[in-house]
Amino acid sequence: MHIKTDSRVKGNLIPNKDGALEILQRVGCSERVIQHCLIVSEYATEIAKQINKNGLKVDIQLVKIGGLLHDIGRSRTHDIKHGIEGACLAREYGLSERLIGIIINHIGAGITDEEAGKMGLPPGNYMPVTLEEKIVAHADNLVNDNEIFPISKIVVILKKKGRSETIIKRIVDLNSQIVGLIH
């Protein structure tokens, strides 16, 4: 298998856009998931560029490709475990640990170790740590049905889906943090 690449980080692969799309297709992601990933990637890249303009260093290529691959695990499952499954797939393809961090930590605004246990996930803290992880998680939070919504609309959607106030607050807080870096 040959995947088109732009660079390597610590010996681990960061594919270019075409390579990332090829991976999504090879693992069996649906066209709907791929379209979602394209929208998240474009939106996350816009956010990263705005933050860079304000003087913070963001790896724009990592955000772009992380946005494309964040839902790779949806080729195996659409439940909460798609982040874990995605990380496994990413490792099988030899992808960068920095990309794997985006994939495994993108769900909502993260999942604490305590929450992970209650959800049946392997023990661990699945909270976004790096700025790139936070940007992709934030962009993903605002894309619903392949459309970008304001946080106020996302809160309404999350409440209708029965999400807890803790999770909603974490998503709103991440939104505030990212918006604060843009302005």
N, C-alpha and C positions, 0 to 999 in steps of 0.2 A: 504494500500500500504506500502510495506517495501522496502526501498532503502538502499543498503549497504553503510556504511559510514566509514570514517577513523577518523573524528574529527568534533567538533562543534565549531563555532566561535560566541561568544556573543549569544548563544542559537540558532543560525541559522545553517542550514545544509551545510556542504561541503561533497558531496558524494565522494567515491573513484572512480577509473576509471570505474569499472563495473557498479556502480550505476549511473554514469553520462551517460554512453552508454545506460543503461536501460531507463533513462529519455528521451534521444533523440528518442529512439524507441517508447516509450509510447506516446509522443506528436506528432509523425507522421513524423519525419524528414526522408527524402529520404536517400537511401544508399549513393548517391553522396555527400549529405551534411555531412553525418556522416564520410565518407572518408576524406572530406576536413577538418572537425574538428579534426580528428585523426592526420592528417599531421600538422595542425597548432599547436596542442597541443605538438607534439613531437619536432617541431622546436622551439617553444616558451620555452619549458623546457630546450633544449640545450642552448639557449641564456641565460636563467636564471641561469643555472649552471655556465656558463662562467663568468657572472657578479658576482656571488657569490665568485668565485675563486679570483676575483680582489678586494675582501674585502667589497663590498656592500651587505647588507642583502636583499635578495629576498625570498619571500615565494614560494618555488619551487612547492609545492603541489597545492597552489592556482593558480599558472600559468598553471600547467598541467591541472587542472580541468576547469579553466577558458577558456583555449584553446579548450577543448572538448565541452564546453557549449556555447561558444561565439555566435554561429549561431542557437541556439535553436529556435529563432523567425522565422527562415526560414520554420518552420513547418506551419506557418500561412501566411506568405507573403515573397516574395523575393525582395520587394522594400526597400527603405530607412528606412521604419518604422520597419524593422525586429529587430532592436536593442530595440526599445520600446516594441514590442510584446514579445521579448525574456525576457525582464525584468519582464513583467507581468506574463509570464509562470514561471519564476524562483521564483517569490514571491508566486505563487500558490503552488509550491513544497516546500516552506519554506526554500529556499536556502539563504545562507549568503549574506548580503549586499555587502560584498567585491566581491563576484562572480557577483552580479547584476551590480556592477560598471564596471566590465570587459565587461559584456554583453551589457550594454547600451552605453558604451563609446568606443567601438572597431571600429566603422565605419570610414574607412579611417584613418586619424590621428586625428579624432574628428570633431565635428560640433559645431560651435559657436552658441550662443543664436540668433544672427542676422540671421545666415544661417538657423537655425532650423525654424524660422518663415517663411522664404521664401520657405522652403521645406514642409511646412504643418505639421511640428512636434509640439508637445506641447512645450510651452515656456521652455527654459532651456539650459544650457551649457552642451553639450555632449562631452567635451574634456577629453581625458584620463589624470588622475591626478596622481595616484599612479604608482610606477615603474612597478608593475604587470600589470596594465591596459595598460601601454605603451608597454610593451614587447609583450603582446598578440595582440594588434593593429598592431604593427610592423610586427610580424610574419604573421598575416593575410594579411597584405598589400603585402607581398612578395610571397604568395602562390596564384597562378593563374592556373586554370584548374588542380588543385591538384598536381602542380609542383612548386618547389621553384625556383624563378628567382632572379637575381641580380637587384638592384634598377634601374640601367640604362635601363634594359628591361621593368621593371614595368612602368617607365616614358613613354616609347614609347607606351605601351599598354593603359595607362591612356589618353594619347593625342589622340590616335585613338578612344577612347570611348568618347572623347569630354569633359573630365574633365577640370575644370578651372585651370588656372595657380596658383591661391591661394591654391586650394586643393592639387595640385601636389607639390607645394613648402612645404606645411605642411607635406606631406608624406616624402619628401626628408629630411626635417629638423628632423623629428622623426627618420628616418633611421640614420642620422648623429649622433644624440644623443645616440642611442642604440649602434651603432658601436663604438662610443667613450668610452662607458662603458665596452665594451668587450676587447678593446685593451689598 
